[in-house]
């Protein structure tokens, strides 16, 4: 009989080493994959909150552009507040028929709009905290021939995760655009 046979296959030691190496590679890959998923969730959250803020600012600008009877701090007595004394709220009549009185301000750290003196309606996501809102208004009032213009500055913080937040500072401008027919 032939006592020397050729051995085929792997030894137990080779299998244990290869399974161990495979486990280490898979744990590293899984860890990297879970990190990518977490970063993607964070990026989506930041994008969602930023889009909400952008929409609120854009709609506010659009309403101001088509409005009339601008009033800084919603006061007919001092409609202009330019440049050294910014207002904390801004009132105007919108372009709806019949015209509605709209006031933009901050309440409970939220950008809000009040229509016809009604309750304040939040315009921003609950994850957005407004720290300061300033309006600069010029070109309104009796005898002023400058085209009405409003500049607003918003500073605050966006909650982007459980314990993460991002600060922001936005400045926008709206110049009155009335149809001349």
Residue, then its C-alpha position, 0 to 999 in steps of 0.5 A: x500500500x501506498x502510505x504517502x498520500x497527497x493531502x488536499x484542502x486546508x488545515x484547521x489552523x488555516x481556516x481559523x486564520x482566514x475566518x479571523x482576517x475576514x471578520x476583521x475586514x468585515x467589521x472595519x467595512x461595516x463600521x465605515x458603512x455605518x459612519x457614512x449612513x450617520x453622516x448622510x442623515x446629518x447632511x440631510x437634516x442640515x439640508x432640510x432645515x436650511x431649505x425651510x429657512x430659505x423658503x421662509x426668507x424667500x416668501x417674506x421677500x416676495x410678499x414685501x416686494x409686492x406690498x405697500x404702506x411699509x412701516x418699520x416697527x409697524x409704526x406709522x409715525x416712524x416708517x423709516x429706520x435707516x441705517x443706525x436704528x433698525x427695527x425689530x418688526x416690519x409691517x406692510x399691506x400685502x397685494x391680496x384683494x382686499x389688502x391685508x395688514x402683515x407684520x413680520x417679527x420674532x416670537x418665541x425665537x421663531x420668525x412669525x407673521x401676523x395677518x390683520x392683527x391676528x395670532x402670530x403664525x410661525x414661518x420657520x421650522x421648530x428646529x430653527x432658533x432666531x436670535x436677532x431679526x433686524x429691519x432697515x427701511x427707507x423710502x417711505x413716509x410723506x415727502x420721501x421720493x426714494x424707492x421704498x426698500x427693506x433690508x432684513x438681517x436674521x441671525x440664529x441657530x439650526x438644530x441639525x441633530x440630537x446635540x448638533x447645531x449650526x449657526x447662520x446669518x442671513x441678509x435679504x433685501x426687497x425693493x417695492x415693485x408695484x405694477x404701473x398700468 
